[in-house]
Amino acid sequence: MGYDSLTSFDIVVIVLYFVVVVLVGLWSMYNSDRSNTKGYFLAGRSMLWWPVGASLFASNIGTGHFIGLAGTGAASGVAVGAYEIMAVFAIITLGWIFVPVYISAGVYTMPEYLRARYGGQRLRIFMSVLALFLYIFTKISVDIFAGAVFIQQTFGSNIFGAIFILLGVTAIYTITGGLAAVIYTDTLQTIVMMIGGFILMILSFVEIGGLQELYVKYAAAVSGNGNDSCGLPREDAFDIMRHPVDSDQPWPGTLLGITIIGTWYWCTDQVIVQRALSAKNMDHAKGATVLGGWLKMTPFFLIVLPGMISRALYPDEVACSTADACKAACDNEAGCSNIAYPKLILELMPSGLRGLMLAAMMAALMSSLTSIFNSGSTIFTMDIWRRIRSNASNRELMIVGRLFVVVLVGVSILWIPIVESSQSGQLFVYIQSVQSYFAPPIFVCFVMGVAWHRTNEKGAFWGIIVGNILAVLRLILDIVYPAASCGSDDDGPNLSILGIHYLYFNCLIALVSFTVTIVVSLLTEALPPERHVGKTFFTRGQSITDGSDVPQPKTPQGEENSNVEHTGDEEDDGVERPTWKRALYWFCGYSDEESTPEDTKLITSIEENPLWSKINLVNTVILAGTACVVFGVFW
């Protein structure tokens, strides 16, 4: 179904949506302090719990989730929902364990925490480069590809114009607004996605006849042009915990491997942690993670189950099992499961609501990209550029951060043809496998740094290096010897390493990294107290002078003798700028103001209000219990 399926009402809804997004962005620009690094990159650490919680969810849920989760749900059932449900526990861990440590350490970025915790530069620089690599070649590429699939299904051919417009608008309000604009627009887009998702879920279950009918019709959802061996629904389609050896998602890997991936993503990834660090205090940070956890449970019901419904309703297209049939249905010989969600929207949503959901998909794409652009610019500016220009002024850092967003946009555009040529049927599995390979070493590095004071720089460095060597080795083998598709002759080599499921290989890399980190740390000299007091969970908020629960007086960057708030603009002292220049400076957030002593105190404060601390605890327990119930129902 192409462009003709959209009515004038749909177009009006889409236009109104983007007008509202621009207005929200302008409002946040006017009401936020973007004049210094803390204001631009951390929204001045003044955000309330509800926009931060919404932003945590919106930053994670991109178009790739709507396309990928629904597509994998259509292809193999509910098991993929384990990533969403188990993320609840990782988000809780973020709020209750990691955020207090990061705030106590007084850092902007995750590589910066490694510098403060372990000392030296190599860990910080390595993590910065690795994070940017993963941003560009997994997150950005996946969201752009998924957005392309949706736009192609909706508008037909020639998707590049729409992609360029989306990237352009996204980059503009990321460059001008900083994190505050990103968080407020994330909040708006979360509302759009949730409303549209709930409406489509209800319409889908009404069309299929309820959950019991889904059980019956999904089992019979076989393409009429299929064959006897390919494209059949799995017998364990409604089981999250599957056979440990012969399944597509073994249950030990689900419990252990997804825990490692989830902790890495939610507790050490700059895109996510930056939002939590923008909260005005610990009460709001924990409240935000509770809200984010509740929202994170919804994709299982809003995306995965509707994806299975789409297969049951349209098996000849969504469940096509021959190259010719798939080519005719979605112009992709590898498979058409990725069109499951767009197919539901175009077939079931009435006029106006169809435009709302199209806006929601665009919102998801833009939300995810803005988060990555902002966080990527933060890492490059604070962890790489300041190594090159140690005396960089506040204005220079602001300019470099914005220009790097332009670089990310350029690389993303260049990557679009490569993503478009990828086999869409294997994209989601590819992303999960890449994350499974590269997440464990990072997971070990941060967990050991937060949990064990004896971990030193040498142990952390060699643990992450050895783990990444194994990750690169497995990734190269996966690319050189890809898994054979259903019905094809398997001519690949009989390598035992390729036979290990990526979630199991995830656990193997984590075990090796843990072992190397512990052994090397014990065999080498321990770090001095200033490297772990106030920077581990058990010493959070303490001072090295008396061990009391007192914030450490340190700079926001965690550097001993660093001050990035120099104006570097002495030639303007005492000179009033012309009106056009003042307007330009306001639009882009330029300023010569220096940070105040209160900034340092705010950054390291982990004090909590006793009442709100108890409220957050009760809500966290209820959230965790609800996640366990959902697991039990679909065990």
C-alpha positions in Angstrom: 0.0 0.0 0.0 1.5 3.3 -1.0 1.0 7.0 -0.8 -2.5 6.9 -2.2 -3.6 5.2 1.0 -3.0 8.3 3.0 -5.9 10.8 3.1 -5.7 14.5 3.5 -6.7 14.1 7.1 -3.6 11.9 7.6 -1.4 14.5 6.1 -2.8 17.2 8.3 -2.2 15.1 11.4 1.5 14.6 10.3 2.0 18.3 9.6 0.4 19.3 12.9 2.6 16.8 14.8 5.8 18.3 13.4 4.6 21.8 14.1 4.1 20.8 17.7 7.5 19.2 17.9 9.1 22.5 16.6 7.2 24.5 19.2 8.2 22.2 22.0 11.8 22.4 20.9 11.7 26.2 20.8 10.0 26.3 24.2 12.7 24.1 25.7 15.4 26.2 24.1 14.0 29.4 25.6 13.5 27.9 29.1 16.8 25.9 29.4 20.4 27.0 30.0 22.4 25.8 27.0 25.3 28.3 27.6 27.7 25.9 29.2 28.7 22.3 29.0 26.5 21.2 32.0 23.5 23.0 30.6 23.9 21.7 27.1 25.0 18.1 27.7 23.2 17.4 31.0 20.2 19.9 30.8 21.7 21.7 33.8 20.9 18.7 35.9 17.5 20.2 36.6 15.0 17.8 34.9 12.0 16.3 36.8 11.4 12.6 37.1 8.6 12.3 34.5 10.3 13.8 31.4 13.5 12.0 32.3 11.6 8.7 32.6 9.8 9.3 29.4 13.1 10.1 27.7 14.7 6.9 29.0 12.0 5.0 27.2 11.9 7.1 24.1 15.7 7.0 23.7 15.5 3.2 23.7 12.3 2.7 21.6 13.1 3.6 18.1 11.7 2.6 14.7 13.9 -0.4 14.9 11.9 -1.7 17.8 8.6 -1.3 16.0 9.9 -3.0 12.9 12.4 -5.4 14.5 10.4 -6.6 17.5 7.2 -7.0 15.6 9.0 -8.7 12.8 10.8 -11.2 15.1 7.6 -11.7 17.0 5.9 -12.6 13.7 8.7 -14.9 12.7 9.3 -16.8 16.0 6.9 -15.7 18.7 7.1 -14.1 22.1 10.7 -15.0 23.1 12.0 -11.7 21.8 9.9 -10.0 24.4 12.4 -11.2 27.0 14.7 -8.4 26.0 11.9 -5.9 27.0 10.8 -7.5 30.2 14.3 -8.2 31.6 15.3 -4.6 30.8 13.1 -3.6 33.7 15.6 -5.1 36.2 18.5 -3.4 34.4 16.7 0.0 34.6 16.2 -0.6 38.3 19.9 -1.4 38.7 20.7 1.9 36.9 18.7 4.0 39.4 19.6 2.2 42.6 23.3 1.2 42.0 25.0 3.0 39.1 23.5 6.5 39.1 24.5 7.1 42.7 28.1 6.1 41.9 28.2 8.3 38.8 26.8 11.3 40.6 29.2 10.7 43.5 32.1 10.6 41.0 30.9 13.8 39.4 31.1 12.8 35.7 29.5 13.8 32.4 30.2 10.6 30.4 30.9 7.0 30.9 34.5 7.0 29.6 35.0 9.9 32.0 34.0 7.6 34.9 36.6 5.1 33.8 39.2 7.9 33.9 38.1 9.0 37.4 37.9 5.4 38.7 41.0 3.8 37.2 43.2 6.7 36.2 45.2 6.9 33.0 43.9 7.7 29.5 43.8 4.5 27.5 40.6 3.1 29.0 38.8 6.3 28.5 40.0 6.9 24.9 39.3 3.2 24.0 35.8 3.4 25.4 35.1 6.6 23.6 36.1 5.3 20.2 34.2 2.0 20.8 31.1 3.8 21.8 31.1 6.0 18.7 31.7 3.0 16.5 28.7 1.2 18.0 26.5 4.3 17.7 27.2 4.8 14.0 27.3 1.2 12.8 24.5 -0.4 14.9 22.1 2.1 16.4 22.0 4.8 13.8 22.1 2.3 10.9 19.3 0.1 12.4 17.0 3.0 13.1 17.5 4.5 9.6 16.9 1.1 8.0 13.8 0.4 10.0 12.5 3.9 9.2 13.2 3.2 5.6 11.2 0.0 5.7 8.2 1.8 7.2 8.4 4.8 4.9 8.8 2.5 1.9 5.7 0.6 2.8 3.7 3.8 3.4 4.9 6.0 0.5 6.2 3.5 -2.0 9.6 4.0 -3.7 12.2 6.8 -3.3 12.7 6.9 0.4 15.8 9.0 0.4 14.0 12.3 0.3 12.0 11.5 3.5 15.1 10.1 5.2 17.1 13.3 4.4 14.3 15.5 5.8 14.0 13.5 9.0 17.8 13.5 9.6 17.9 17.3 8.9 15.1 18.2 11.3 16.5 15.9 13.9 20.0 17.4 13.7 18.7 20.9 13.8 16.9 20.7 17.1 19.6 18.5 18.6 22.3 21.0 17.6 20.4 24.1 18.8 18.6 22.7 21.9 21.0 20.4 23.6 19.8 17.7 26.0 16.9 19.7 27.4 15.3 20.0 23.9 16.0 16.3 23.3 14.3 15.3 26.6 11.2 17.5 26.2 10.7 16.4 22.6 11.3 12.8 23.8 8.4 13.3 26.2 6.1 14.5 23.5 7.1 11.6 21.2 6.6 9.1 24.0 3.0 10.2 24.4 2.5 9.9 20.6 4.0 6.4 20.5 2.0 5.2 23.5 -1.3 6.5 22.3 -0.8 5.2 18.8 0.5 1.9 20.0 -2.4 1.3 22.4 -4.9 2.1 19.7 -3.3 -0.3 17.2 -3.0 -3.1 19.8 -6.7 -2.8 20.6 -7.7 -2.8 16.9 -5.4 -5.8 16.3 -6.9 -7.9 19.1 -10.4 -7.0 18.0 -9.6 -8.1 14.5 -8.0 -11.4 15.5 -10.7 -12.1 18.2 -8.6 -12.0 21.4 -5.6 -13.7 22.9 -7.1 -17.2 22.7 -7.8 -16.8 19.0 -4.2 -15.6 18.5 -3.0 -18.9 19.9 -5.0 -20.8 17.4 -4.6 -18.6 14.3 -0.8 -18.0 14.8 -0.2 -21.8 14.8 -2.0 -22.0 11.4 -0.4 -18.9 9.9 1.4 -20.6 7.0 1.9 -18.9 3.6 -0.1 -20.5 0.8 2.9 -20.2 -1.5 5.3 -21.8 1.0 7.0 -25.2 1.2 7.0 -28.0 3.7 10.2 -27.1 5.5 10.4 -23.3 5.7 8.1 -20.6 7.0 6.3 -22.7 9.6 5.3 -21.3 13.0 7.4 -22.5 15.9 5.8 -25.0 18.2 7.2 -23.0 21.2 6.1 -19.6 19.8 4.3 -18.7 23.0 7.2 -19.7 25.3 9.8 -17.2 26.5 12.0 -19.9 28.0 13.0 -22.3 25.3 15.1 -25.4 24.9 18.7 -24.8 26.0 20.3 -26.4 22.9 17.9 -26.7 20.0 16.0 -23.4 20.1 16.6 -20.0 18.6 16.8 -18.4 22.1 17.9 -20.8 24.8 16.7 -20.1 28.3 20.1 -20.1 30.0 21.2 -17.5 27.5 18.0 -15.6 28.0 18.6 -15.3 31.8 22.3 -14.7 31.7 23.1 -13.3 28.3 20.3 -10.8 28.2 21.1 -9.7 31.7 24.6 -8.8 30.6 23.4 -7.0 27.5 20.7 -5.2 29.5 23.1 -4.0 32.2 25.6 -2.8 29.6 23.0 -0.9 27.7 20.9 0.6 30.5 23.7 1.2 33.1 26.8 2.0 31.1 25.6 3.3 27.7 26.0 7.1 27.3 22.6 7.5 25.5 20.7 6.2 28.5 22.9 7.2 31.5 23.1 10.8 30.3 19.3 11.1 30.8 19.4 9.8 34.3 22.2 12.1 35.2 20.2 15.1 34.0 17.7 14.6 36.9 17.7 17.4 39.5 18.4 15.0 42.4 18.6 11.3 43.4 14.8 11.2 44.2 14.0 12.3 40.7 16.6 10.0 39.1 15.2 6.9 40.9 11.6 8.0 40.1 12.6 8.4 36.5 14.0 4.8 36.3 10.8 3.5 37.9 8.7 5.3 35.2 11.1 4.1 32.5 10.7 0.5 33.8 6.9 0.7 33.6 7.1 2.1 30.1 9.6 -0.5 29.1 7.2 -3.4 29.8 4.7 -2.1 27.3 6.5 -3.1 24.0 5.8 -6.7 24.8 2.1 -6.0 24.5 2.2 -3.1 22.1 4.7 -4.4 19.5 5.6 -8.1 19.9 2.0 -9.5 20.2 0.7 -7.3 17.4 3.5 -8.5 15.2 2.3 -12.1 15.8 -1.3 -11.0 15.0 0.0 -9.5 11.7 1.4 -12.9 10.7 -1.9 -14.6 11.6 -4.0 -12.0 9.6 -1.7 -11.7 6.6 0.3 -15.0 6.3 0.9 -14.8 2.6 2.8 -11.6 2.9 4.3 -11.4 6.4 5.1 -15.2 6.5 6.2 -15.6 2.9 8.7 -18.4 2.6 10.0 -18.4 -1.0 12.2 -15.8 -2.6 9.8 -15.1 -5.4 6.8 -14.6 -3.0 8.8 -12.4 -0.7 10.1 -10.3 -3.6 6.6 -9.7 -4.7 5.3 -8.9 -1.3 8.0 -6.6 0.1 10.8 -6.4 -2.5 13.1 -8.4 -0.3 13.9 -12.0 -1.1 15.2 -12.7 2.4 11.8 -12.4 4.0 9.0 -10.0 4.8 8.5 -10.4 8.6 9.8 -6.8 9.0 6.6 -5.4 7.3 4.4 -6.9 10.1 3.9 -3.6 12.0 3.5 -1.3 9.0 1.1 -3.8 7.5 -1.2 -3.6 10.5 -1.1 0.2 10.5 -2.0 0.5 6.9 -4.7 -2.2 7.0 -6.4 -1.6 10.4 -5.9 2.1 11.3 -8.7 4.5 10.2 -8.0 7.8 8.5 -6.4 10.3 10.9 -5.2 7.6 13.2 -3.1 6.2 10.4 -1.5 9.6 10.1 -0.9 9.6 13.9 0.9 6.3 13.7 3.0 7.4 10.8 3.9 10.4 13.0 4.7 8.0 15.9 7.1 6.1 13.6 8.8 9.3 12.6 8.8 10.3 16.3 10.5 7.0 17.2 13.1 7.4 14.5 13.8 11.1 15.4 13.8 10.4 19.2 16.4 7.6 18.9 18.6 9.6 16.5 18.5 12.8 18.6 19.5 10.8 21.7 22.4 9.2 19.8 23.5 12.5 18.2 23.5 14.4 21.5 25.2 11.6 23.4 27.8 11.0 20.6 28.6 14.7 20.5 29.0 14.6 24.3 31.5 11.7 24.2 33.5 13.2 21.4 33.6 16.7 22.9 34.3 15.7 26.6 36.5 12.6 26.1 38.3 13.1 22.8 38.4 16.8 21.9 39.5 17.8 25.3 42.5 15.4 24.9 43.4 17.2 21.8 42.7 20.7 23.1 43.2 20.7 26.8 42.6 24.5 27.1 39.5 24.6 25.0 37.1 27.4 25.9 33.5 26.8 26.8 32.5 28.3 23.4 34.8 26.0 21.5 33.4 23.0 23.3 29.9 24.1 22.4 30.8 24.6 18.7 32.7 21.3 18.4 29.8 19.4 20.0 27.4 20.8 17.5 29.7 20.3 14.5 30.2 16.7 15.5 26.4 16.2 15.2 26.7 17.3 11.6 29.5 14.7 11.1 27.3 12.0 12.6 24.5 13.0 10.2 26.8 12.9 7.3 28.1 9.4 8.1 24.6 8.2 8.7 23.5 9.4 5.2 26.5 7.7 3.6 25.6 4.5 5.4 22.0 4.4 4.2 22.7 2.5 0.9 24.7 -0.1 2.8 21.8 -0.6 5.3 19.3 -0.7 2.5 21.2 -3.5 0.8 21.3 -5.6 3.9 19.1 -8.7 4.3 16.3 -7.4 6.4 15.3 -10.8 7.6 18.6 -11.1 9.5 19.0 -7.5 10.7 17.5 -7.8 14.1 19.5 -11.0 14.9 22.6 -9.3 13.5 22.2 -6.4 15.9 21.6 -8.6 18.9 24.6 -10.7 18.1 26.9 -7.7 17.7 25.7 -6.4 21.1 26.2 -9.8 22.6 29.8 -9.9 21.5 30.8 -6.3 22.4 28.7 -5.8 25.6 30.4 -8.3 28.0 33.8 -6.7 28.2 32.3 -3.2 28.8 29.8 -4.8 31.3 32.7 -6.4 33.2 34.8 -3.2 33.2 32.0 -1.1 34.8 30.6 -3.7 37.1 34.0 -4.5 38.6 34.8 -0.8 38.9 31.5 -0.1 40.8 31.5 -3.3 42.9 35.1 -4.1 43.8 37.6 -1.5 45.0 40.6 -3.8 44.3 40.0 -3.6 40.5 42.8 -1.5 39.0 43.5 0.0 35.7 45.7 -2.8 34.4 43.1 -5.4 35.2 40.2 -3.4 33.7 42.2 -2.6 30.6 43.4 -6.1 29.8 40.0 -7.6 30.7 38.3 -5.3 28.1 41.0 -5.9 25.5 40.9 -9.7 25.7 37.1 -9.6 25.6 37.0 -7.4 22.5 39.5 -9.6 20.8 37.1 -12.5 21.2 34.2 -10.3 20.1 36.0 -9.2 16.9 37.0 -12.8 16.1 33.5 -14.1 16.4 32.1 -11.1 14.4 34.5 -11.6 11.5 33.6 -15.3 11.4 29.9 -14.5 11.4 30.4 -12.1 8.4 32.7 -14.4 6.4 30.6 -17.5 7.1 27.0 -16.3 7.5 24.3 -18.7 8.7 22.6 -20.6 5.8 19.0 -19.6 5.1 16.2 -22.0 5.3 16.1 -24.4 2.4 19.6 -23.7 1.2 22.6 -26.0 1.1 24.9 -25.4 4.0 28.4 -25.2 2.4 30.0 -23.3 5.3 32.9 -24.7 7.3 32.3 -26.9 10.4 33.7 -24.5 13.0 32.7 -25.2 16.5 32.8 -21.6 17.5 30.1 -20.8 15.0 27.9 -23.4 16.6 27.8 -21.5 19.9 24.6 -19.4 20.2 25.4 -15.7 20.4 23.9 -15.5 23.9 26.1 -18.3 25.1 29.1 -16.7 23.5 28.1 -13.6 25.3 28.4 -15.4 28.6 31.8 -17.0 27.5 33.3 -13.6 26.8 32.0 -12.2 30.1 33.6 -15.1 32.0 37.0 -14.6 30.2 36.9 -10.9 30.9 36.0 -11.4 34.5 38.8 -13.9 34.9 41.4 -11.7 33.3 40.3 -8.6 35.2 40.5 -10.3 38.6 43.8 -12.1 38.0 45.6 -9.1 36.6 44.3 -6.8 39.3 45.5 -9.2 42.0 48.9 -9.6 40.4 49.5 -5.9 40.1 49.6 -2.9 42.4 46.4 -1.7 44.0 45.1 1.8 43.2 45.4 4.6 45.8 42.2 5.4 47.8 41.4 8.5 45.7 40.7 6.2 42.8 37.9 4.2 44.5 36.6 6.2 47.5 33.5 7.9 46.3 33.6 6.0 43.0 32.3 2.6 44.0 28.9 1.6 45.3 30.1 0.9 48.8 32.0 4.2 49.1 29.5 6.4 47.2 29.4 10.0 48.5 32.3 9.5 50.8 35.4 11.7 51.2 38.9 10.4 51.2 39.7 12.6 54.2 37.4 11.1 56.8 35.2 8.5 54.9 32.0 10.4 55.9 29.1 10.7 53.6 30.2 14.0 52.2 30.3 15.0 48.5 33.8 15.1 47.0 34.8 18.6 45.9 35.8 18.0 42.3 35.3 19.4 38.9 32.4 18.1 36.7 34.9 16.3 34.4 36.5 14.4 37.2 39.9 15.9 36.2 42.3 17.1 38.9 43.3 20.4 37.3 40.9 20.9 34.5 38.6 23.9 33.9 36.7 23.8 30.6 34.7 26.9 31.4 37.2 29.5 30.3 35.6 32.0 28.0 38.4 32.1 25.4 36.7 35.3 24.1 38.6 38.1 25.8 38.3 40.2 22.7 34.6 40.7 23.4 35.1 41.9 27.0 33.2 45.2 27.5 31.9 45.2 23.9 28.1 45.0 23.3 27.3 42.6 20.4 25.0 43.6 17.6 21.4 42.4 17.8 21.8 39.8 15.0 24.8 38.3 16.8 22.9 38.2 20.1 20.0 36.4 18.4 22.4 33.9 16.7 24.1 33.2 20.0 20.7 32.6 21.8 19.6 30.2 19.0 22.8 28.2 19.2 23.2 28.5 23.0 26.6 30.3 22.9 27.7 32.1 26.1 30.8 33.1 27.9 29.5 32.4 31.4 31.5 30.3 33.7 30.3 27.6 35.9 29.5 28.5 39.6 30.6 26.7 42.8 27.1 25.5 43.2 27.5 23.4 40.1 30.1 21.2 41.8 28.0 20.7 44.9 24.9 19.8 42.9 26.8 17.3 40.7 28.1 15.2 43.7 25.0 15.3 45.9 23.3 11.9 46.4 21.2 12.9 49.3 17.5 11.7 49.2 14.3 12.8 50.9 13.3 10.0 53.3 9.7 10.1 52.2 10.3 10.0 48.5 13.0 7.4 49.0 10.4 5.0 50.5 7.9 5.8 47.8 10.5 5.0 45.1 11.4 1.8 46.9 7.7 0.6 47.1 7.2 1.4 43.4 10.4 -0.4 42.5 9.3 -3.6 44.3 5.8 -3.5 42.6 7.5 -2.9 39.2 9.9 -5.9 39.7 7.0 -8.1 40.9 4.9 -7.2 37.9 7.8 -8.1 35.5 8.1 -11.5 37.2 4.4 -12.1 36.8 4.6 -11.4 33.0 7.5 -13.8 32.8 5.5 -16.5 34.7 2.5 -16.2 32.4 4.6 -16.7 29.2 7.3 -19.0 30.8 
